[in-house]
Amino acid sequence: MTEKASVPGPRRDMAMHNDWWVSGWEHVLPRQGFPLTMLIGTACQPGFAGSLDDLLHEIFDGHWDMIGGDLDGPLTFSWPDEEWDYEAAPEGREACEAARWEQFSAMLTTACYPVPTTVRDLSELYLTWGLARREETPDGTRWSMPTALPLPGDLLPLDAELIKRLDGIRWTMRTGPLIDHLVDDLGEPAETLTSLDRLAAATGQHVDDVRLALAELVKSGDARVQRGEEPADAERLEAHRRFRLVMDWEHFHEHRIQLSIDD
């Protein structure tokens, strides 16, 4: 579920959920969403039982600058000590921050969720949204996270422009390693006889990630997956069973060019 991140800490390595970037939450939540997700991901590791405050004290003696201090610190969309880019946002930090909060608050209010003001408030929303789970056990409080995080668009009324941008990011991140292998290693073959475990070994990914990538390519019309002459369900492929991956490179490149123009 998680991948290790190298963060200074005297007693425990931090861990980040590997679906965070693909899910798109970093483009929706205040800046503390990233370190909060890392903190919860670390709390999910075997051998830890306790509150997020306990973990914060164990690793950072109760104060972590990246999260804004502690769990009762205010949420922000920019860091106070961050050099402001007036070329990208000429309105300035305060006006930009106010606009982001207005948009974020309206989105949550429309969806009937409370608007968080602190990191602790946001952690409770994580539980409501299913980004995290908290269970009291005989050993203490245990945290867990789903393998695939719920998507922002499934829970919040995102505007059309953001939905399109997140869909593009998600598609690229999920299919990128597989596409790189097909293009750089195999030279854009029209057809490949392969299997999920072979593709996983070639791309350095987990079989489940390759399965998702294939499903995305099929869904977008860039590929077909076949067993013999019959179409196969990419989401139900067994790891070791061979199949034919038939690529429509003309369609693929047209799609990629369009994404590039939009960016």
C-alpha positions as CSV (number, residue, x, y, z in Angstrom):
1,M,0.0,0.0,0.0
2,T,2.8,2.4,0.8
3,E,6.2,3.3,-0.4
4,K,8.9,4.5,2.0
5,A,10.0,8.2,2.0
6,S,13.3,9.3,3.5
7,V,12.4,11.9,6.2
8,P,14.5,12.7,9.2
9,G,13.2,11.0,12.3
10,P,14.8,9.5,15.3
11,R,12.6,6.3,15.6
12,R,10.5,5.6,12.6
13,D,10.7,5.9,8.8
14,M,7.9,7.8,7.2
15,A,5.7,6.1,4.6
16,M,3.6,7.7,1.8
17,H,0.5,6.1,0.3
18,N,1.4,5.4,-3.4
19,D,-2.1,6.3,-4.7
20,W,-1.8,9.9,-3.4
21,W,-0.5,11.5,-6.5
22,V,-2.6,9.4,-8.9
23,S,-5.8,10.2,-7.0
24,G,-5.4,14.0,-7.4
25,W,-6.1,15.0,-3.8
26,E,-3.1,17.3,-3.7
27,H,-4.8,19.5,-6.3
28,V,-7.9,19.9,-4.2
29,L,-6.9,20.0,-0.5
30,P,-4.8,22.6,1.4
31,R,-1.1,22.1,1.5
32,Q,-1.1,20.1,4.7
33,G,-3.0,17.3,3.0
34,F,0.3,15.9,1.7
35,P,2.1,15.7,5.1
36,L,-1.2,14.5,6.8
37,T,-1.4,11.7,4.4
38,M,2.2,10.8,5.0
39,L,1.6,10.9,8.8
40,I,-1.5,8.6,8.5
41,G,0.4,6.3,6.1
42,T,3.2,6.0,8.7
43,A,0.6,5.3,11.5
44,C,-0.6,2.3,9.3
45,Q,2.7,0.6,9.6
46,P,3.0,-2.6,11.7
47,G,4.2,-2.0,15.2
48,F,2.4,1.3,15.8
49,A,-0.7,1.8,17.8
50,G,-1.8,5.2,19.0
51,S,-3.1,8.6,17.9
52,L,-1.6,10.8,15.3
53,D,-0.5,13.1,18.1
54,D,1.4,10.1,19.6
55,L,3.1,9.5,16.3
56,L,3.9,13.2,15.9
57,H,5.5,13.2,19.3
58,E,7.4,10.0,18.6
59,I,9.0,11.2,15.4
60,F,9.2,14.9,15.7
61,D,8.9,15.6,19.4
62,G,5.4,17.1,18.7
63,H,6.4,19.7,16.2
64,W,6.7,19.1,12.4
65,D,7.3,22.2,10.3
66,M,6.0,20.4,7.2
67,I,2.5,20.0,8.7
68,G,2.5,23.5,10.1
69,G,3.5,22.6,13.6
70,D,1.0,20.2,15.0
71,L,-2.5,18.9,14.3
72,D,-4.1,22.0,15.7
73,G,-2.2,24.3,13.3
74,P,-4.3,26.2,10.7
75,L,-4.7,24.9,7.2
76,T,-3.3,27.0,4.3
77,F,-2.9,26.7,0.6
78,S,0.6,28.3,0.7
79,W,3.3,28.3,3.3
80,P,4.1,31.6,5.0
81,D,7.8,31.3,4.4
82,E,7.4,30.4,0.8
83,E,8.7,32.9,-1.8
84,W,5.7,34.2,-3.7
85,D,5.6,33.9,-7.5
86,Y,4.1,37.2,-8.5
87,E,4.4,36.3,-12.2
88,A,2.2,33.2,-11.8
89,A,-0.1,34.9,-9.2
90,P,0.2,38.7,-9.5
91,E,-2.7,39.2,-7.1
92,G,-0.4,38.3,-4.2
93,R,-0.5,35.7,-1.4
94,E,-3.4,37.0,0.6
95,A,-5.8,37.5,-2.3
96,C,-4.8,34.1,-3.8
97,E,-5.2,32.4,-0.4
98,A,-8.7,34.0,0.1
99,A,-9.8,32.9,-3.4
100,R,-8.7,29.3,-2.8
101,W,-10.5,29.2,0.5
102,E,-13.7,30.6,-1.0
103,Q,-13.6,27.9,-3.7
104,F,-12.7,25.1,-1.3
105,S,-15.4,26.2,1.3
106,A,-18.1,26.4,-1.4
107,M,-17.2,23.0,-2.7
108,L,-17.4,21.3,0.7
109,T,-20.6,23.2,1.8
110,T,-22.3,22.2,-1.5
111,A,-21.5,18.6,-0.7
112,C,-22.7,19.0,2.9
113,Y,-19.3,18.5,4.5
114,P,-17.9,20.8,7.3
115,V,-15.2,23.1,6.2
116,P,-12.0,22.2,8.1
117,T,-9.8,24.9,9.6
118,T,-7.1,22.8,11.2
119,V,-5.1,19.7,10.3
120,R,-7.0,17.8,12.9
121,D,-10.3,18.8,11.3
122,L,-9.0,17.5,8.0
123,S,-7.9,14.2,9.5
124,E,-11.5,13.7,10.6
125,L,-12.7,14.4,7.0
126,Y,-10.3,11.7,5.9
127,L,-12.2,9.3,8.0
128,T,-15.6,10.5,6.7
129,W,-14.4,10.3,3.1
130,G,-12.8,6.8,3.5
131,L,-9.3,8.0,2.8
132,A,-8.4,6.5,6.2
133,R,-9.8,4.2,8.9
134,R,-9.4,4.3,12.6
135,E,-10.1,1.4,14.9
136,E,-9.8,0.9,18.6
137,T,-8.2,-2.4,19.5
138,P,-6.9,-4.0,22.7
139,D,-3.5,-2.9,21.6
140,G,-4.6,0.7,21.1
141,T,-5.7,2.9,18.2
142,R,-4.9,1.3,14.8
143,W,-4.9,3.2,11.5
144,S,-5.4,1.8,8.0
145,M,-5.9,3.2,4.4
146,P,-7.5,1.6,1.4
147,T,-5.3,0.4,-1.4
148,A,-6.9,2.7,-3.9
149,L,-8.0,6.1,-2.4
150,P,-11.4,7.4,-3.2
151,L,-11.2,10.1,-5.9
152,P,-12.0,13.7,-5.2
153,G,-14.6,13.8,-8.0
154,D,-16.5,10.9,-6.4
155,L,-17.0,12.9,-3.2
156,L,-16.9,16.6,-4.1
157,P,-18.4,18.8,-6.9
158,L,-15.3,19.7,-8.8
159,D,-15.5,22.1,-11.7
160,A,-15.2,20.8,-15.2
161,E,-11.7,22.2,-15.8
162,L,-10.3,20.6,-12.7
163,I,-12.0,17.3,-13.5
164,K,-10.4,17.3,-17.0
165,R,-6.9,18.2,-15.5
166,L,-7.1,15.4,-12.9
167,D,-8.3,12.8,-15.4
168,G,-5.3,13.7,-17.6
169,I,-2.9,13.5,-14.7
170,R,-4.3,10.2,-13.5
171,W,-4.3,8.7,-17.0
172,T,-0.7,9.7,-17.6
173,M,0.6,8.4,-14.2
174,R,-1.2,5.1,-14.5
175,T,-0.2,4.3,-18.0
176,G,3.2,6.0,-18.1
177,P,5.5,3.1,-17.2
178,L,3.7,0.7,-19.5
179,I,3.8,3.2,-22.4
180,D,7.5,3.8,-21.8
181,H,8.1,0.1,-22.1
182,L,6.1,-0.3,-25.3
183,V,7.7,2.8,-26.9
184,D,11.3,2.8,-25.6
185,D,11.9,-0.9,-25.2
186,L,9.7,-2.5,-27.8
187,G,9.6,0.3,-30.4
188,E,5.8,0.7,-30.6
189,P,4.7,-2.8,-31.7
190,A,1.3,-3.0,-33.2
191,E,0.8,-6.3,-31.4
192,T,2.5,-8.0,-28.5
193,L,2.0,-11.5,-27.0
194,T,2.6,-11.0,-23.3
195,S,1.2,-11.5,-19.8
196,L,0.7,-9.3,-16.8
197,D,3.6,-10.7,-14.8
198,R,5.9,-10.2,-17.8
199,L,4.8,-6.6,-18.2
200,A,5.2,-6.1,-14.4
201,A,8.8,-7.5,-14.5
202,A,9.6,-5.3,-17.5
203,T,8.2,-2.1,-16.0
204,G,9.1,-2.7,-12.4
205,Q,5.5,-2.4,-11.3
206,H,3.1,-4.5,-9.4
207,V,0.8,-6.7,-11.4
208,D,-2.3,-4.8,-10.2
209,D,-0.8,-1.5,-11.4
210,V,-0.2,-3.0,-14.9
211,R,-3.7,-4.4,-14.9
212,L,-5.1,-0.9,-14.2
213,A,-2.8,0.7,-16.9
214,L,-4.1,-1.8,-19.5
215,A,-7.7,-1.1,-18.4
216,E,-7.0,2.7,-18.9
217,L,-5.6,2.1,-22.4
218,V,-8.6,0.0,-23.4
219,K,-11.0,2.5,-21.9
220,S,-9.4,5.4,-23.8
221,G,-9.5,3.5,-27.1
222,D,-5.7,3.2,-27.4
223,A,-5.5,-0.6,-27.1
224,R,-7.4,-3.9,-27.3
225,V,-6.7,-7.0,-25.2
226,Q,-7.5,-10.3,-26.8
227,R,-7.2,-14.0,-26.0
228,G,-7.0,-15.8,-29.3
229,E,-9.5,-13.9,-31.5
230,E,-11.8,-13.0,-28.7
231,P,-11.7,-9.8,-26.7
232,A,-10.6,-10.2,-23.1
233,D,-11.5,-8.1,-20.0
234,A,-8.4,-6.2,-19.0
235,E,-9.5,-5.9,-15.4
236,R,-9.9,-9.7,-15.1
237,L,-6.7,-10.9,-16.6
238,E,-4.8,-13.5,-14.6
239,A,-1.2,-12.7,-13.9
240,H,0.4,-15.6,-15.7
241,R,-2.1,-16.1,-18.6
242,R,-0.8,-14.8,-22.0
243,F,-2.9,-12.4,-24.1
244,R,-2.4,-10.2,-27.2
245,L,-2.0,-6.5,-26.6
246,V,-3.1,-4.7,-29.8
247,M,-2.2,-1.0,-29.8
248,D,-3.8,1.7,-32.0
249,W,-0.7,4.0,-32.1
250,E,-2.3,6.5,-34.4
251,H,-5.2,7.0,-31.9
252,F,-2.7,7.1,-29.0
253,H,-0.5,9.8,-30.5
254,E,-3.5,11.9,-31.5
255,H,-4.7,11.7,-27.9
256,R,-1.3,12.6,-26.4
257,I,-0.9,15.6,-28.7
258,Q,-4.3,16.9,-27.7
259,L,-3.3,16.6,-24.0
260,S,-0.1,18.5,-24.7
261,I,-1.9,21.3,-26.5
262,D,-4.3,21.7,-23.6
263,D,-1.5,22.0,-21.1
